[in-house]
Every structure is written in structure tokens, then in C-alpha cells.
């Protein structure tokens, strides 16, 4: 298929850090903090330095003592701000003589973690999750059909072959599920859009938790659907590929939701 994109960027594939981290102490000037919630303003100032590209991936922030003096706060307050930025996926805190606070290469981990936490807290229901999966996957398949390169089709076919071997050899259910979910990551990569890759990774992460929560189960229709999909995809038949994926996911989602309801009823009975 003819590619519409000349370059690709893979979510989660961070560039290798440089041998010597860039020191940025001489070009950063932070304002002293004068608000009660000092750690929030510290975090906001550092975020702005990153968004304005004065701090870049791989850069090391000045030492804690220097930062605390610039901000006019205690080192404990500074550490609270740095930890909040680490949790947000912007910084990497490293201990030791060569350690410090480093600006992370973008991986999308914060989005994955945030969606997972929302699911566990009940802000995202199983119905929300499964519906969003169909909608997003439909877009991904459509774009992947248009932009896929020969190596993408090869990767999808190799994944299908691995899934067929796993079923034939009756490997562990969750190993088979991991192979099937990787198929969707490959589709996301074939879109050549890093945002799509990150969103797909977040959905897959939550789906893995959901599948484990509802219990181990197998179904016979995944591989037949996958073979039909690949026939359409390899031929560049966008509408047929999208339709096959949507029908497959909607059927799978109905099955998952029925299992979830059975589990909920069992918990009420055994309450």
C-alpha cells in the first residue's frame, strides 16, 4: 500500500539517553514562591520551562539546594513538587552521585496510568471502555489501511501466525490474550500517528485489567475474524476491514459485559 506518512514515531519507544546529561543550571531562572501551596507553583514553573523548550528531554535540573534557594522554599517542599512531576510522567528522579531530576523522554505512560486509575476508581465503566474501544479502533483501522507499509502487514501476519500456534499448542489463556492485544498495537503503529499509539496503549492496558477481573475464558471466533480482517486489510479494502473489526469487537464486548454482569451477580449472592 502506498504510505501517506514519511515518518513514524512509536509510543513508548524512548530515545536512548545521552552519555552526559545536559546541565541547565546557568539558563534557568525561577521566581521565588509566595503562595501557600508552594509545590503547585514550583511544578507549574517547571512545566512552563518544558513547554517553552528551555528544558528538553534528557536535561538535568539544577541540584536540589540550588532550586530550593531559587524558589525560596524548603527542600521538602521542592521534593514534593518534583515527585508530582515524576508522577505526571514529566521528570525522572534518579538517586546516587550521578542522579538528580531529569526531563523524561515522552512515552505516554502518564496517559496510560491515568486511564487505568480512572477505570479502577469507577470513573470509567466497562460499558464506556468497550464502546470507546470500538470507536477508536475503527479510526485506527481506517488510517492504518491507508498508511500501512509492507513491514506493517508482515508484522500483522506474523502476529496472526503466532496466535494460531498458541491456540494449537493450547498455551496459557493470558499468553494468548497478550498476543491478540499486540495485534491492535501493530494496527496503531501502522497509523504513523503517535497519539493513536498512546491512546491504543492506554485502552489495551485497561482492557487487560478488565479481562483479568472478569475471569479466564476462551472463545472460538477471534481467529476466524482475524483471518478475514487480514484478507481485507492486505487488499486495501478499507470499508470491509473496518466493518470486520467493528463486528468482531462489538461481539467480543457483548461477551465481556455479560461475563462482568455474571461476576457482579455472583458477588451479590455470595456477598
Backbone as CSV, one residue per row, in Angstrom:
resi,resn,N_x,N_y,N_z,CA_x,CA_y,CA_z,C_x,C_y,C_z
1,UNK,0.845,-1.189,0.000,0.000,0.000,0.000,0.879,1.237,0.000
2,UNK,0.416,2.275,-0.591,1.197,3.487,-0.645,1.056,4.234,0.660
3,UNK,2.184,4.640,1.240,2.166,5.325,2.523,1.826,6.794,2.363
4,UNK,1.010,7.307,3.271,0.716,8.733,3.287,1.659,9.475,4.222
5,UNK,2.405,8.711,5.034,3.276,9.346,6.006,4.707,8.963,5.726
6,UNK,5.624,9.912,5.796,7.022,9.642,5.507,7.791,9.244,6.747
7,UNK,7.274,9.570,7.900,7.978,9.250,9.133,7.015,8.635,10.099
8,UNK,7.536,7.944,11.084,6.695,7.363,12.124,7.348,7.584,13.453
9,UNK,6.512,7.584,14.500,7.001,7.729,15.860,6.278,6.731,16.712
10,UNK,7.000,5.911,17.441,6.383,4.832,18.201,6.211,5.244,19.642
11,UNK,4.953,5.152,20.139,4.702,5.451,21.527,5.452,4.479,22.386
12,UNK,6.066,5.002,23.420,6.757,4.139,24.362,8.166,3.823,23.944
13,UNK,8.609,4.194,22.728,9.958,3.892,22.300,10.810,5.132,22.524
14,UNK,11.381,5.285,23.725,12.117,6.480,24.080,13.516,6.434,23.496
15,UNK,14.029,7.583,23.010,15.390,7.615,22.518,16.368,7.305,23.643
16,UNK,17.502,6.737,23.324,18.497,6.401,24.330,19.039,7.675,24.931
17,UNK,19.178,7.743,26.286,19.696,8.945,26.913,21.140,9.187,26.511
18,UNK,21.528,10.454,26.466,22.895,10.785,26.100,23.844,10.353,27.199
19,UNK,25.096,10.141,26.851,26.088,9.661,27.806,26.269,10.663,28.926
20,UNK,26.291,11.969,28.611,26.458,13.003,29.624,25.231,13.891,29.618
21,UNK,24.399,13.861,30.686,23.188,14.672,30.697,23.524,16.155,30.611
22,UNK,22.681,16.900,29.945,22.909,18.325,29.782,22.604,19.049,31.080
23,UNK,23.533,19.844,31.554,23.315,20.641,32.758,22.652,21.952,32.364
24,UNK,21.625,22.346,33.074,20.837,23.507,32.658,20.832,24.613,33.701
25,UNK,21.671,24.529,34.732,21.610,25.477,35.847,21.813,26.913,35.395
26,UNK,22.670,27.148,34.393,23.004,28.513,34.025,21.904,29.201,33.222
27,UNK,20.991,28.452,32.619,19.999,29.098,31.763,18.578,29.046,32.325
28,UNK,18.416,28.604,33.561,17.099,28.581,34.183,17.040,29.603,35.314
29,UNK,16.005,30.424,35.304,15.806,31.407,36.373,14.374,31.259,36.858
30,UNK,14.205,30.756,38.087,12.875,30.550,38.648,12.524,31.682,39.612
31,UNK,11.230,32.001,39.703,10.757,33.040,40.619,10.564,32.465,42.016
32,UNK,10.776,33.287,43.024,10.522,32.876,44.403,9.029,32.650,44.601
33,UNK,8.702,31.672,45.407,7.313,31.275,45.621,6.716,32.071,46.774
34,UNK,5.498,32.585,46.565,4.851,33.393,47.606,3.409,32.944,47.860
35,UNK,3.061,31.730,47.461,1.707,31.224,47.674,1.734,30.099,48.698
36,UNK,0.598,29.858,49.389,0.559,28.797,50.400,0.861,27.408,49.827
37,UNK,0.331,27.088,48.657,0.578,25.777,48.050,1.779,25.884,47.117
38,UNK,2.937,26.023,47.767,4.159,26.331,47.028,4.515,25.255,46.016
39,UNK,4.303,23.975,46.373,4.743,22.906,45.476,4.012,22.953,44.140
40,UNK,2.748,23.439,44.138,1.995,23.523,42.891,2.582,24.589,41.966
41,UNK,2.991,25.730,42.545,3.577,26.782,41.712,4.950,26.369,41.193
42,UNK,5.710,25.659,42.025,7.004,25.153,41.564,6.796,24.242,40.361
43,UNK,5.860,23.303,40.491,5.579,22.371,39.406,5.148,23.119,38.151
44,UNK,4.337,24.163,38.317,3.849,24.918,37.165,4.991,25.651,36.468
45,UNK,5.917,26.219,37.246,7.052,26.914,36.638,7.928,25.948,35.848
46,UNK,8.157,24.769,36.402,8.980,23.781,35.698,8.257,23.293,34.442
47,UNK,6.939,23.092,34.552,6.161,22.712,33.369,6.317,23.755,32.256
48,UNK,6.290,25.037,32.625,6.407,26.090,31.614,7.784,26.062,30.951
49,UNK,8.825,25.788,31.729,10.159,25.691,31.138,10.210,24.558,30.107
50,UNK,9.492,23.468,30.406,9.455,22.339,29.464,8.635,22.703,28.234
51,UNK,7.473,23.322,28.445,6.612,23.660,27.310,7.254,24.724,26.419
52,UNK,8.069,25.614,27.003,8.762,26.647,26.223,10.077,26.135,25.636
53,UNK,10.386,24.862,25.858,11.569,24.192,25.303,12.892,24.709,25.881
54,UNK,12.834,25.422,27.013,14.087,25.760,27.685,14.623,24.555,28.449
55,UNK,13.712,23.653,28.799,14.075,22.343,29.336,13.646,21.309,28.313
56,UNK,14.569,20.430,27.931,14.271,19.431,26.911,14.531,18.035,27.447
57,UNK,14.025,17.049,26.723,14.203,15.652,27.129,15.688,15.359,27.327
58,UNK,15.998,14.762,28.487,17.379,14.430,28.803,18.070,15.459,29.663
59,UNK,17.523,16.683,29.747,18.141,17.720,30.573,18.045,17.363,32.053
60,UNK,19.092,17.749,32.784,19.067,17.580,34.242,18.833,18.940,34.880
61,UNK,17.870,18.998,35.788,17.600,20.230,36.501,18.761,20.547,37.446
62,UNK,18.884,21.797,37.870,19.915,22.140,38.857,19.744,21.321,40.136
63,UNK,20.778,21.233,40.967,20.683,20.469,42.220,19.570,20.986,43.124
64,UNK,19.114,20.122,44.025,18.013,20.483,44.929,18.310,21.765,45.696
65,UNK,19.529,21.870,46.215,19.860,23.053,47.026,19.714,24.333,46.202
66,UNK,20.198,24.292,44.962,20.103,25.470,44.087,18.647,25.810,43.790
67,UNK,17.854,24.782,43.468,16.445,25.018,43.165,15.699,25.553,44.382
68,UNK,15.949,24.963,45.540,15.256,25.402,46.752,15.574,26.867,47.050
69,UNK,16.820,27.282,46.812,17.199,28.682,47.041,16.508,29.597,46.032
70,UNK,16.462,29.170,44.769,15.800,29.995,43.754,14.321,30.185,44.049
71,UNK,13.666,29.100,44.443,12.228,29.160,44.713,11.926,29.762,46.088
72,UNK,12.938,29.781,46.970,12.718,30.300,48.315,11.870,29.374,49.159
73,UNK,12.074,28.066,49.000,11.284,27.083,49.745,12.219,26.063,50.385
74,UNK,11.645,25.244,51.265,12.436,24.171,51.867,12.670,23.059,50.850
75,UNK,13.676,22.224,51.115,13.956,21.124,50.198,12.826,20.103,50.217
76,UNK,12.127,19.976,51.347,10.989,19.051,51.405,9.865,19.515,50.469
77,UNK,9.603,20.833,50.448,8.579,21.364,49.551,8.992,21.159,48.102
78,UNK,10.281,21.405,47.819,10.779,21.197,46.461,10.609,19.742,46.039
79,UNK,10.962,18.802,46.931,10.847,17.378,46.601,9.404,16.988,46.330
80,UNK,8.469,17.590,47.059,7.049,17.299,46.817,6.662,17.699,45.393
81,UNK,7.156,18.853,44.952,6.860,19.310,43.591,7.502,18.393,42.559
82,UNK,8.758,18.001,42.791,9.446,17.130,41.841,8.765,15.769,41.751
83,UNK,8.299,15.256,42.887,7.596,13.957,42.864,6.285,14.058,42.094
84,UNK,5.592,15.197,42.221,4.334,15.355,41.472,4.602,15.363,39.973
85,UNK,5.721,15.953,39.554,6.078,15.959,38.140,6.554,14.581,37.687
86,UNK,7.161,13.836,38.583,7.540,12.459,38.251,6.283,11.620,38.048
87,UNK,5.309,11.782,38.930,4.057,11.029,38.800,3.306,11.402,37.529
88,UNK,3.488,12.639,37.074,2.832,13.085,35.845,3.575,12.632,34.599
89,UNK,4.736,12.001,34.790,5.495,11.486,33.661,6.423,12.489,33.000
90,UNK,6.639,13.647,33.653,7.491,14.678,33.052,8.946,14.583,33.499
91,UNK,9.167,14.129,34.720,10.526,14.032,35.249,10.853,12.604,35.634
92,UNK,12.141,12.323,35.644,12.657,11.052,36.177,13.615,11.405,37.296
93,UNK,13.341,10.925,38.502,14.180,11.215,39.659,15.132,10.053,39.889
94,UNK,16.400,10.355,39.878,17.429,9.319,39.980,18.316,9.600,41.185
95,UNK,18.553,8.593,42.002,19.380,8.746,43.192,20.842,8.457,42.851
96,UNK,21.722,8.796,43.789,23.136,8.492,43.605,23.949,9.702,43.184
97,UNK,25.261,9.479,43.084,26.186,10.571,42.763,25.895,11.194,41.410
98,UNK,25.445,10.381,40.461,25.147,10.892,39.118,23.655,11.131,38.925
99,UNK,22.940,11.191,40.039,21.496,11.327,39.952,21.035,12.763,39.871
100,UNK,19.745,12.940,40.100,19.125,14.248,40.026,17.746,14.140,39.404
101,UNK,17.204,15.282,39.008,15.897,15.329,38.351,16.120,15.555,36.860
102,UNK,15.658,14.620,36.039,15.863,14.665,34.593,14.517,14.790,33.881
103,UNK,14.504,15.557,32.813,13.306,15.640,31.981,13.195,14.342,31.190
104,UNK,12.053,13.703,31.299,11.864,12.402,30.658,11.612,12.539,29.165
105,UNK,12.018,11.504,28.440,11.586,11.375,27.056,10.113,10.975,27.081
106,UNK,9.335,11.500,26.163,7.896,11.261,26.157,7.589,9.803,25.855
107,UNK,6.752,9.188,26.712,6.350,7.801,26.500,4.838,7.609,26.534
108,UNK,4.113,8.579,27.033,2.665,8.417,27.160,2.265,7.625,28.389
109,UNK,3.244,7.299,29.268,2.929,6.495,30.456,1.895,7.163,31.348
110,UNK,1.970,8.494,31.448,1.032,9.197,32.321,-0.405,9.017,31.852
111,UNK,-0.620,9.004,30.532,-1.963,8.810,29.991,-2.449,7.398,30.279
112,UNK,-1.558,6.429,30.083,-1.912,5.032,30.361,-2.292,4.870,31.828
113,UNK,-1.448,5.390,32.719,-1.702,5.266,34.158,-2.979,5.991,34.555
114,UNK,-3.188,7.182,33.996,-4.379,7.954,34.333,-5.660,7.243,33.943
115,UNK,-5.691,6.666,32.740,-6.885,5.944,32.295,-7.125,4.705,33.160
116,UNK,-6.036,4.015,33.505,-6.161,2.828,34.359,-6.727,3.213,35.722
117,UNK,-6.223,4.310,36.297,-6.706,4.750,37.612,-8.182,5.141,37.543
118,UNK,-8.584,5.826,36.468,-9.986,6.206,36.315,-10.875,4.969,36.246
119,UNK,-10.404,3.923,35.581,-11.182,2.683,35.483,-11.318,2.026,36.857
120,UNK,-10.199,1.943,37.575,-10.235,1.305,38.889,-11.099,2.093,39.881
121,UNK,-11.130,3.417,39.735,-11.923,4.257,40.639,-13.396,4.308,40.252
122,UNK,-13.745,3.740,39.098,-15.135,3.704,38.668,-15.559,4.890,37.830
123,UNK,-14.630,5.808,37.521,-14.978,6.947,36.670,-15.213,6.505,35.234
124,UNK,-14.613,5.381,34.852,-14.838,4.776,33.542,-15.471,3.410,33.770
125,UNK,-16.645,3.192,33.235,-17.327,1.908,33.406,-16.884,0.940,32.317
126,UNK,-17.134,-0.358,32.499,-16.837,-1.313,31.426,-17.545,-0.961,30.121
127,UNK,-18.770,-0.407,30.231,-19.502,-0.006,29.021,-18.790,1.138,28.312
128,UNK,-18.293,2.111,29.080,-17.528,3.212,28.486,-16.288,2.666,27.773
129,UNK,-15.598,1.779,28.457,-14.350,1.234,27.937,-14.564,0.497,26.621
130,UNK,-15.549,-0.404,26.607,-15.755,-1.216,25.411,-16.288,-0.379,24.247
131,UNK,-17.142,0.609,24.540,-17.637,1.473,23.473,-16.500,2.298,22.869
132,UNK,-15.667,2.871,23.727,-14.547,3.687,23.243,-13.587,2.849,22.420
133,UNK,-13.420,1.601,22.806,-12.506,0.743,22.064,-12.978,0.559,20.615
134,UNK,-14.261,0.340,20.425,-14.789,0.172,19.058,-14.596,1.452,18.255
135,UNK,-14.924,2.599,18.853,-14.832,3.868,18.142,-13.391,4.176,17.732
136,UNK,-12.467,4.014,18.678,-11.071,4.358,18.400,-10.441,3.358,17.445
137,UNK,-10.760,2.090,17.632,-10.176,1.074,16.751,-10.668,1.248,15.317
138,UNK,-11.895,1.683,15.140,-12.409,1.909,13.787,-11.591,2.975,13.075
139,UNK,-11.276,4.042,13.793,-10.457,5.108,13.214,-9.054,4.585,12.917
140,UNK,-8.501,3.829,13.856,-7.145,3.303,13.673,-7.059,2.395,12.458
141,UNK,-8.032,1.511,12.297,-8.025,0.592,11.153,-8.122,1.367,9.849
142,UNK,-9.000,2.366,9.825,-9.185,3.158,8.601,-7.869,3.836,8.197
143,UNK,-7.198,4.460,9.167,-5.950,5.157,8.857,-4.828,4.165,8.550
144,UNK,-4.790,3.051,9.280,-3.747,2.055,9.030,-3.877,1.463,7.639
145,UNK,-5.100,1.251,7.188,-5.309,0.725,5.829,-4.705,1.659,4.788
146,UNK,-4.832,2.946,5.021,-4.335,3.928,4.070,-2.822,4.106,4.146
147,UNK,-2.254,3.917,5.355,-0.856,4.283,5.560,0.088,3.103,5.763
148,UNK,-0.452,1.919,5.885,0.385,0.756,6.211,1.448,0.522,5.154
149,UNK,2.612,0.130,5.615,3.722,-0.242,4.748,3.840,-1.761,4.730
150,UNK,4.616,-2.302,3.811,4.761,-3.766,3.755,5.196,-4.377,5.075
151,UNK,6.070,-3.681,5.811,6.532,-4.236,7.087,5.415,-4.288,8.128
152,UNK,4.432,-3.379,8.018,3.291,-3.418,8.938,2.422,-4.643,8.657
153,UNK,2.159,-4.894,7.387,1.360,-6.069,7.011,2.089,-7.347,7.410
154,UNK,3.399,-7.360,7.239,4.188,-8.520,7.652,4.067,-8.748,9.153
155,UNK,4.158,-7.671,9.929,4.054,-7.795,11.391,2.684,-8.323,11.800
156,UNK,1.626,-7.871,11.138,0.273,-8.354,11.447,0.132,-9.834,11.106
157,UNK,0.664,-10.231,9.959,0.602,-11.649,9.574,1.406,-12.524,10.526
158,UNK,2.550,-12.034,10.978,3.361,-12.793,11.929,2.636,-12.925,13.263
159,UNK,1.938,-11.886,13.670,1.158,-11.953,14.906,0.035,-12.968,14.775
160,UNK,-0.642,-12.966,13.618,-1.713,-13.941,13.383,-1.163,-15.363,13.436
161,UNK,0.002,-15.578,12.839,0.611,-16.914,12.867,0.959,-17.317,14.298
162,UNK,1.445,-16.369,15.087,1.776,-16.660,16.487,0.512,-17.012,17.272
163,UNK,-0.582,-16.321,16.996,-1.852,-16.611,17.673,-2.359,-17.995,17.301
164,UNK,-2.204,-18.368,16.044,-2.639,-19.695,15.594,-1.806,-20.792,16.261
165,UNK,-0.500,-20.580,16.384,0.358,-21.563,17.069,-0.023,-21.680,18.536
166,UNK,-0.289,-20.532,19.166,-0.636,-20.536,20.585,-1.926,-21.302,20.836
167,UNK,-2.902,-21.144,19.931,-4.153,-21.879,20.082,-3.937,-23.373,19.851
168,UNK,-3.159,-23.677,18.828,-2.894,-25.091,18.513,-2.156,-25.786,19.657
169,UNK,-1.220,-25.063,20.278,-0.423,-25.650,21.362,-1.088,-25.504,22.720
170,UNK,-2.278,-24.878,22.729,-3.048,-24.703,23.968,-2.220,-24.038,25.074
171,UNK,-1.566,-22.938,24.715,-0.782,-22.212,25.708,-1.719,-21.492,26.673
172,UNK,-1.142,-20.959,27.741,-1.906,-20.262,28.771,-2.819,-19.194,28.158
173,UNK,-4.037,-19.091,28.703,-5.033,-18.165,28.156,-4.514,-16.737,28.082
174,UNK,-3.870,-16.274,29.150,-3.432,-14.889,29.179,-2.260,-14.637,28.231
175,UNK,-1.477,-15.647,27.937,-0.443,-15.508,26.911,-1.099,-15.329,25.543
176,UNK,-2.156,-16.101,25.302,-2.884,-15.932,24.040,-3.522,-14.541,23.958
177,UNK,-4.092,-14.096,25.067,-4.726,-12.768,25.089,-3.688,-11.685,24.799
178,UNK,-2.478,-11.834,25.339,-1.422,-10.850,25.100,-1.061,-10.777,23.622
179,UNK,-1.044,-11.934,22.949,-0.750,-11.965,21.507,-1.849,-11.236,20.744
180,UNK,-3.096,-11.506,21.098,-4.222,-10.853,20.418,-4.200,-9.336,20.617
181,UNK,-3.872,-8.908,21.833,-3.842,-7.465,22.103,-2.682,-6.795,21.371
182,UNK,-1.576,-7.510,21.198,-0.449,-6.949,20.452,-0.851,-6.651,19.005
183,UNK,-1.768,-7.432,18.466,-2.273,-7.189,17.109,-2.790,-5.761,16.978
184,UNK,-3.480,-5.296,18.021,-4.059,-3.954,17.984,-2.979,-2.885,18.131
185,UNK,-1.920,-3.181,18.866,-0.799,-2.237,18.940,-0.156,-2.058,17.563
186,UNK,-0.033,-3.161,16.834,0.566,-3.088,15.493,-0.287,-2.226,14.573
187,UNK,-1.602,-2.378,14.673,-2.501,-1.543,13.876,-2.286,-0.064,14.219
188,UNK,-2.180,0.238,15.511,-1.967,1.626,15.927,-0.645,2.168,15.374
189,UNK,0.402,1.357,15.411,1.688,1.805,14.870,1.589,2.059,13.366
190,UNK,0.765,1.274,12.677,0.614,1.419,11.229,-0.080,2.724,10.849
191,UNK,-0.725,3.398,11.809,-1.334,4.696,11.505,-0.286,5.786,11.351
192,UNK,0.920,5.534,11.859,2.020,6.515,11.831,1.663,7.778,12.615
193,UNK,0.819,7.597,13.618,0.390,8.721,14.449,0.674,8.373,15.909
194,UNK,1.637,9.048,16.550,1.991,8.695,17.933,0.856,8.876,18.921
195,UNK,-0.063,9.819,18.652,-1.208,9.997,19.550,-2.081,8.748,19.526
196,UNK,-2.303,8.203,18.340,-3.105,6.993,18.218,-2.432,5.829,18.940
197,UNK,-1.112,5.757,18.865,-0.389,4.691,19.554,-0.563,4.785,21.067
198,UNK,-0.468,6.009,21.587,-0.592,6.203,23.035,-2.007,5.866,23.503
199,UNK,-3.001,6.341,22.769,-4.398,6.068,23.135,-4.680,4.571,23.076
200,UNK,-4.178,3.906,22.033,-4.391,2.465,21.916,-3.718,1.727,23.070
201,UNK,-2.521,2.155,23.429,-1.808,1.511,24.537,-2.581,1.660,25.836
202,UNK,-3.153,2.838,26.054,-3.946,3.059,27.261,-5.178,2.159,27.283
203,UNK,-5.870,2.040,26.152,-7.049,1.174,26.073,-6.671,-0.291,26.306
204,UNK,-5.578,-0.720,25.698,-5.147,-2.109,25.855,-4.786,-2.394,27.298
205,UNK,-4.106,-1.450,27.942,-3.722,-1.637,29.346,-4.951,-1.862,30.221
206,UNK,-5.971,-1.023,30.034,-7.184,-1.160,30.849,-7.942,-2.436,30.473
207,UNK,-7.964,-2.764,29.183,-8.637,-3.997,28.760,-7.995,-5.220,29.408
208,UNK,-6.679,-5.214,29.549,-6.013,-6.341,30.197,-6.476,-6.495,31.640
209,UNK,-6.604,-5.379,32.353,-7.092,-5.436,33.734,-8.544,-5.912,33.778
210,UNK,-9.347,-5.437,32.827,-10.758,-5.823,32.770,-10.893,-7.317,32.505
211,UNK,-10.133,-7.835,31.550,-10.206,-9.259,31.204,-9.805,-10.120,32.393
212,UNK,-8.765,-9.704,33.108,-8.340,-10.471,34.287,-9.409,-10.427,35.377
213,UNK,-10.097,-9.292,35.489,-11.111,-9.146,36.536,-12.331,-10.021,36.285
214,UNK,-12.719,-10.194,35.022,-13.925,-10.980,34.740,-13.634,-12.473,34.657
215,UNK,-12.345,-12.827,34.652,-12.007,-14.249,34.700,-11.550,-14.806,33.364
216,UNK,-10.878,-15.917,33.457,-10.319,-16.573,32.271,-11.418,-17.208,31.427
217,UNK,-11.371,-16.948,30.148,-12.345,-17.553,29.243,-11.804,-17.547,27.822
218,UNK,-12.232,-18.492,27.013,-11.800,-18.571,25.622,-13.028,-18.477,24.716
219,UNK,-12.811,-18.011,23.499,-13.907,-18.012,22.541,-13.369,-18.439,21.185
220,UNK,-14.226,-19.006,20.354,-13.757,-19.598,19.095,-13.756,-18.667,17.897
221,UNK,-14.204,-17.432,18.056,-14.404,-16.616,16.865,-13.295,-15.587,16.597
222,UNK,-12.304,-15.476,17.498,-11.269,-14.461,17.297,-10.443,-14.735,16.045
223,UNK,-9.891,-15.931,15.937,-9.001,-16.223,14.805,-9.709,-16.199,13.447
224,UNK,-10.905,-16.765,13.322,-11.597,-16.635,12.029,-11.812,-15.179,11.611
225,UNK,-12.179,-14.347,12.581,-12.361,-12.932,12.276,-11.035,-12.291,11.894
226,UNK,-9.978,-12.655,12.599,-8.661,-12.095,12.311,-8.209,-12.439,10.890
227,UNK,-8.495,-13.666,10.454,-8.111,-14.071,9.088,-8.903,-13.267,8.056
228,UNK,-10.195,-13.083,8.297,-10.998,-12.286,7.361,-10.492,-10.845,7.320
229,UNK,-10.187,-10.323,8.494,-9.687,-8.948,8.565,-8.413,-8.791,7.745
230,UNK,-7.466,-9.709,7.911,-6.200,-9.587,7.204,-6.381,-9.676,5.690
231,UNK,-7.338,-10.462,5.244,-7.604,-10.541,3.812,-8.032,-9.174,3.278
232,UNK,-8.935,-8.496,4.002,-9.398,-7.175,3.593,-8.284,-6.134,3.726
233,UNK,-7.556,-6.207,4.829,-6.531,-5.210,5.121,-5.418,-5.260,4.078
234,UNK,-4.938,-6.476,3.799,-3.851,-6.632,2.828,-4.271,-6.183,1.433
235,UNK,-5.574,-6.320,1.127,-6.082,-5.913,-0.185,-6.370,-4.416,-0.251
236,UNK,-6.257,-3.740,0.889,-6.539,-2.311,0.917,-8.013,-1.979,0.884
237,UNK,-8.873,-2.940,1.236,-10.324,-2.720,1.255,-10.694,-2.109,2.606
238,UNK,-10.661,-0.793,2.672,-10.823,-0.083,3.940,-12.163,-0.391,4.593
239,UNK,-13.249,-0.247,3.837,-14.587,-0.406,4.425,-14.806,-1.817,4.949
240,UNK,-14.343,-2.812,4.196,-14.513,-4.199,4.643,-13.676,-4.479,5.883
241,UNK,-12.460,-3.929,5.939,-11.596,-4.139,7.106,-12.199,-3.485,8.346
242,UNK,-12.694,-2.260,8.192,-13.314,-1.557,9.319,-14.552,-2.312,9.796
243,UNK,-15.385,-2.751,8.860,-16.613,-3.468,9.222,-16.296,-4.759,9.969
244,UNK,-15.301,-5.488,9.498,-14.930,-6.743,10.167,-14.437,-6.488,11.583
245,UNK,-13.595,-5.460,11.752,-13.084,-5.169,13.089,-14.200,-4.708,14.017
246,UNK,-15.088,-3.850,13.525,-16.192,-3.371,14.362,-17.096,-4.527,14.796
247,UNK,-17.464,-5.383,13.855,-18.342,-6.515,14.194,-17.675,-7.433,15.205
248,UNK,-16.388,-7.678,15.002,-15.663,-8.547,15.919,-15.620,-7.953,17.329
249,UNK,-15.257,-6.675,17.435,-15.130,-6.051,18.751,-16.480,-5.917,19.441
250,UNK,-17.529,-5.603,18.684,-18.854,-5.482,19.297,-19.326,-6.827,19.842
251,UNK,-19.062,-7.886,19.103,-19.433,-9.222,19.594,-18.611,-9.574,20.831
252,UNK,-17.318,-9.297,20.775,-16.442,-9.584,21.908,-16.842,-8.765,23.125
253,UNK,-17.196,-7.499,22.905,-17.572,-6.634,24.018,-18.869,-7.101,24.677
254,UNK,-19.849,-7.541,23.877,-21.085,-8.078,24.468,-20.776,-9.278,25.350
255,UNK,-19.854,-10.098,24.882,-19.460,-11.283,25.646,-18.794,-10.879,26.960
256,UNK,-17.853,-9.925,26.880,-17.155,-9.468,28.091,-18.133,-8.860,29.096
257,UNK,-19.064,-8.038,28.613,-20.004,-7.383,29.517,-20.942,-8.386,30.170
258,UNK,-21.311,-9.443,29.432,-22.155,-10.474,30.033,-21.395,-11.203,31.147
259,UNK,-20.104,-11.446,30.931,-19.289,-12.081,31.970,-19.154,-11.177,33.194
260,UNK,-19.010,-9.867,32.936,-18.889,-8.919,34.041,-20.165,-8.894,34.870
261,UNK,-21.332,-8.957,34.207,-22.600,-8.960,34.937,-22.760,-10.249,35.750
262,UNK,-22.339,-11.366,35.184,-22.390,-12.627,35.923,-21.515,-12.564,37.168
263,UNK,-20.346,-11.965,37.024,-19.458,-11.823,38.178,-20.086,-10.946,39.244
264,UNK,-20.698,-9.827,38.821,-21.330,-8.913,39.779,-22.471,-9.607,40.507
265,UNK,-23.279,-10.399,39.775,-24.384,-11.121,40.416,-23.861,-12.137,41.425
266,UNK,-22.767,-12.809,41.072,-22.190,-13.807,41.970,-21.675,-13.133,43.244
267,UNK,-21.108,-11.924,43.084,-20.599,-11.223,44.258,-21.736,-10.809,45.177
268,UNK,-22.880,-10.419,44.584,-24.036,-10.031,45.398,-24.577,-11.237,46.162
269,UNK,-24.675,-12.377,45.478,-25.200,-13.595,46.100,-24.282,-14.062,47.216
270,UNK,-22.970,-14.006,46.957,-22.027,-14.506,47.943,-21.655,-13.458,48.990
271,UNK,-22.148,-12.208,48.701,-21.903,-11.041,49.492,-21.512,-11.107,50.852
